[in-house]
Amino acid sequence: MTQSIRDSIYDEIASIRLIDPHTHIDPHAPASSTLADILGYHYYTELAHSAGMPKDQIEEPGIGPRELVKRLALNLQPIENTANYRWLIELCRKFFGFQHDRINASNWESLYDSAESKMARADWSQMVLDQSNVESVFLTNDFDDDLEGFDSNTYIPCLRTDDLVFHLAKSSVQERLVGCSGIELDGSLASLRSSLHQRFEHFVGRGARACAISIPPTFVPTPVSDGRAASALTQVLKQGELADVAHRDALSRRVFWTLAELCDEFGLPFDLMIGVNRGVYPGGVYQGQDLYDSRVSLTQYRELFNAFPNVKFPVSVLASVTNQELVSHAWIFPNVITNGHWWYSNTPSFIARDAMARLEAVPQNKQIAYYSDAYKLEFVWPKFDMYRNVLADLLAEHFVGRCGWNEERAVELGRRILRDNVDEIFPARDLPLSKPGASDTIVEDPDATVDDILLAGSSAALAAGAIGMVEVDAADSVDDTLSMETVVEELADDSGDDQSDLADLPTQIEDNDETVRIEEEIDEDSVEFDLDPSPSDAEVDVLETSDVVISDVANEETVDLEDLQVDEPALDVGDLLSDSEVDPGLETVGLDDETMNPAITPLRNEDSFSPDEDSIQVKPDPLTGELKFNTPTDQNADDDTDDLLIDFLDDDDSK
């Protein structure tokens, strides 16, 4: 492998405009406002604290951003060897014009001022996205986020469900769920499911493309029966966090399973971030207290993966030691997808080993190469660039150098895992739009564009087969120089027909002081209509056909209704109310008197029957316990049996 091949591959994959499939960015403040937002990232605070900087110097209440940057800048020297420090230097060079290779006492102030000046620009967030060659980023939204006030095409919502699964016992979480869903948790499983269903409707309706959760190593997702889940819900709602651990665990598993069912219903991928053990180091700085746990095994998820074959599960593992198990699961499960390099495995050496294992073993359409996990936009570029450099090495050395691929094929693989798979695994959704009717369509939005106007007008006019009319405010909406060719071309694109089919369509644009009117006149003779069970007046007039057609049926064969109303003769059952023993109308030929008047024969061949107290008594058989009528013969037998039993007991007692 030559360096030029490697560099060529890097340049090609670096030109790919990215979608970052997992971040923690706040869409209302996506970029940094001071250098403290960057140096305050937990990677730097936890590394500085680990290197010896006291926690209270980092998290002192009321500390200002400039003072925090000063303190951290003076404690960065011990971490200059880390990949995280390299992110910091590279982003400062790219975005703030920093010319040095380290941040220290001599330059931190000028860097702070330069960064603050650039960050003050109103379009700073978009500048960072453009310079990073990033099209959009996925968010991490709390389940009660209203998802308002930002562009969901750039900042893509993702439903984060940790609180719902693991913290529903908290009264605050219950109140949030009730407040955002509008559904009271009345103790029934139906109310719980309805509230979760409403959250999915809310998120999907606002452009969400995934559901996500971070899972501790001890959690085992399995289904919970209705009875057990109902009992757990009752206890959790009644006792809250004081409920027995078994109840809270059962409810967690039920909520998780319900989320998987809803992902299946709504077609959302379910991101699983597996293995983080929270609060391992309580004395650590904020977000610097958690670690991975090697006790985790993806075998714990086998029932989940088997139960939901249509749900895509992009899986992130916290530790590189779990990567082989992830590769194996993605190898055989069609719905398991390798997803990024998370947290403690997000360094070049671990990435190189784990990425190579995936590239060699997992189908290329089931790999999401990377995500930044960033909290501010400035970190998306340096993190992705770290991965791109590793990927360029792997593609050049292994696939070109060893496998004999050409550069184009290697770059194609890089594009597949960096961008194409994100589009396919997390597809954008077409939100439902109101359909224009056959009548005139009025667009009242003063900011409507020409495309909006033509879309509404052409759809209505072509669908109705009459005159389509669109009215909008003229100011700032339509260019006065809009050409006839442009209108016809837009109409052709919208209708799906070839432009030549509409070339002869008379289209007129009238401009006055208030509105722009687009009228489309269609040749009535050239339009074919399907019959409508409820035709409009326009359809009736154009077709020149009456709404109700009366045909002449004089020559058709008719059926006399009286013939259809003749009943069959009623069945003669005789006189059921007669006192006579035999109905006179009943056929009696061949029947003798005894048959016609059967006599009652006494039981036991007796000439007569006179009940007495002894004859109707029943007694249990002493050997079988069966109830039997008592007879003189039986009575003698019972006496003999009793004598035998008494003799037997007497003999037994004497031993």
PyMOL commands that set and color helices and strands:
alter all, ss='L'
color gray80, all
select helices_A, chain A and resi 3-14+35-39+42-50+55-58+65-73+77-79+83-96+108-119+124-132+162-166+171-181+189-205+226-242+245-266+298-307+320-332+343-345+348-361+364-366+377-402+407-425+450-464+484-495+499-502+524-526+537-543+561-564+593-596+603-605+632-653
alter helices_A, ss='H'
color red, helices_A
select strands_A, chain A and resi 18-20+134-138+155-156+159-160+211-215+270-274+276-277+291-292+313-317+336-339+367-368+441-442+468-473+507-511+515-520+618-620+627-629
alter strands_A, ss='S'
color yellow, strands_A
deselect
rebuild
show_as cartoon
